[in-house]
Amino acid sequence: MSLNSSSHHTPAATGRPHVHEMVVVHRVFRRESALLPRLVRTVPEGDTARAARVRAVLDDYMTGLHHHHHAEDELIWPLLRSRAAHDEALVERMTEQHEAIDRTLAAVAEWAPVWERSADRIPGEELALTLDAHRTALLAHLDEEERSVLPLVAEHLTVAEWDLVGQRGMEGLPKNKRLVALGAILEEATPEESAYFLGKVPLVGRLLWRVVGRRQYEALCRAMRAPLAGE
């Protein structure tokens, strides 16, 4: 599904959920899951200060993904089970994939503090490998969700039910992380997609984004990604 050309109708115009917004959110998880093992591998051995900064970014990623999946578990799967019974096997597979992804994140959570304390090469590589495995599981899930689940959501959920999913995911983030989350979404959004997401943000939030949020997010990206240029 695209926001371009004839397929960019708003929910108000179509009366159906605007599920493309989840495709845009998924770009964040695809991008960050690719960056994280690279960030770990570029930390100089023994540089615990840099390891702590990478760990903080990793924790934010894991928190965001947890709330994203929890909102789906709570608000999407039960509705699809009751309204799209013929696709119950697909919904069960989505649940199983969430559980598999949780297991990869549990492995990440075991290695992250070990590596952060020492920034040694061996635990760093173990952490990077668990992040690689996590990304493999995540991408398979996101691909199938976009291909098979989002069309069911558009057919079986109301606009209000769908909007609650996004609201619940954002509510799970600390307030001081929300501008960063917005920046992460807007980073690869088209102008039309950006206008759509900014239109969902309260006026105060839009002003904060323009005055300080954009600059802060860009500075964070430069600081975290600079070592990747030398790979």
Disulfide bonds with the S-S distance in Angstrom:
none
